[in-house]
């Protein structure tokens, strides 16, 4: 007999210095509870090394030099993030929700394991792009956020600020799940 625990969907976005964790730093984390976007977490982190892809920093507007001075140490950041998740979820199951979740989850997973020993989200994440494809019947090419926004008309938009993007993703997820969006070409 299984015991059901309520699921708490947490929208998460990260900004990074490059494409893979370990080789490049996670520079900021933004998160919100999907059903209560006023419940947020945001943190900028000190870089773990000096590697970066110029385009990644250009997109986010973050500076490795500034974060080296003003960012939170990665271990402290991940412990704070874990405490926030534990407070939000309580005895329920936290579910990582992301837009292109494999990318964001890979950094969050790496940092949780490296700095705290475990990832409270386990080894899975819910990807909004894949959800949209499944619900709408569209092609993978039509899972861009700009295309989805044309169909479901969110009020927010993404801007490569981790918290703003987490809030935007949460709205996309709510609209897709609510069915109010008159979804996609296949429906």
N, C-alpha and C positions, 0 to 999 in steps of 0.2 A: 504494500500500500504506500503510495507516495503522498507526501504532504505538500500542498500547494502553498507557495508564498507569493504574495502580490508582487508584481514587477513594477519597479520605479524606473521610468525611461529618463535617462540623463543625456542631453545633447551636449556634445563635446567637440571643440575645435582647437587645433593647435597651430601655431606658427613656428616654423623651423628654419635652420640655417642651410638646409639641404635635403636631399631625398631619402636618406636612410638613417635610422637611429644608431647611435654609437659612433659612427663616422662624423655625424653632424649633430648639432645641439637642437633640442627643443627649447624655444625661446619664450613662448607664452602659451598658457592654457586658459581657455574660456569654457565655462560649463553652465548649464541651467537645467532645472527640472522641466521636462516637456510640458507637464500639466500645470506647472506653477512657475512661469518664466521670471517671477520676481525672486525666486530662490536661485541665486547665482554664486559662482566661484570664478575668480580671475587671479592670475598670478603671472608675473614675468620672472624668468629664471636666468641665473648666471650661465653663460655658455660653458660646456665641458671641455671645449678645445677652441682653437682659432680657425677651424675650417668653415668655409661658407661658400655657397653658390651666389654670385652677385645678384642674379634675378630673384632669388628667394628673399634676400634682404630688401631689394627694391620693392617687391610686391607688398611686404609687410610693413616697410618703413622702420623696422627695428635696427638698432645699432649694437654690434657686439661690444664695442667699447663702452657704451652707456650701460648695457646690461651687466658687463663685468663689474662696474661700479655700483649700480643700483638694483640689480636683479637679486632674487632670492636664491640662496644655495639650493641646488637640486634636491638634496635629501630633505631639507626643511620644506621645500615646496611640495614634494610628493607626500610628506607626512601631513601637511595641512590639507592637501587635496583629499587624502584618504579620510581624514577626520570629518571633512565636509560631507563626503559620500556616506560615511557611516551615520552621521547625524541625519541626513536626508532620508536614507533608506531604512534605518532602524533594523528591524527583523526582516524586512522585505528584500527582494533581489534587485540590485542595481543592474540596469541594462544600458550598455554603451550604445548611443545612437550618434551616427555621424554621416556627413555627406562626403562620400569617398572614404568611408569608415576604415578600410584597410590601412590607409596612410596614417590617419590620426591615431588609430588604435595601436599601430606598430610602435609609435613613439611613446604613447602613454604606457603600453605594456613594458617596453624596454626600461623606461624610467622607474615604473613601479617595482619591477623585479630587481633592478640594479640598486635602488635606494631604499626599498622597504621589504624586499624579499617575496612579495606576492602582489598580484593584480586583483583588486576586488571585483573586477568585471570578468575574471576567468579568461578563457581563451577565445571568446567570441565577441562579436560586435554586430549591431544591426545597421545595415547600410541603406540609406535613404535612396540612393541611385538604384540599387537592386530592387528595393520595394516599389519604386516608381515603375520600373520596367515590368515587374510582375503585375502590378495593378492596372497599368495603362496598356500593356501589350506593345509598347514602343520598341524601337531598336536601341541598342546601347548608345549610339551616337546621340539619341534624343533624351539622354538622362542628364544633360547639362542643366545646371540650376537655372540658367536663363530661359531654356525651353520650358522647364517645369513651371517657372514663374508665369510664363505667358498663358499657361493653361489653368493654373489654380489661383493666380492673383494674390500672392501674399502682400501684406502691407509693409513688411520689413525687406531689407536687401542686405546682401553680403558686401563687406568692404575690407576684408583681410585683417580686421581686428578680431582677435580670438573670441572675445565675449560677444561682440555684435554678430559674428558669424554663428556662434552657438545659438543665440536667440533666433536668428533667421532660420537656421536648420530646424529648430524646434517648431517654428511656425509651419514650415514646409511639411514636417512629419505630421503635425496635428491636422493640417488640411487634407493631406493624402489619406490619413486614417479615417477622417470624418466622412469622406465620401461626398462632401459638399462641393467638390471641385469639378463635377461633370468630367471625369477623368478621361484624358487621352484619346487617341485616334481609334483604338480597338474597342472602345466601349460604346 
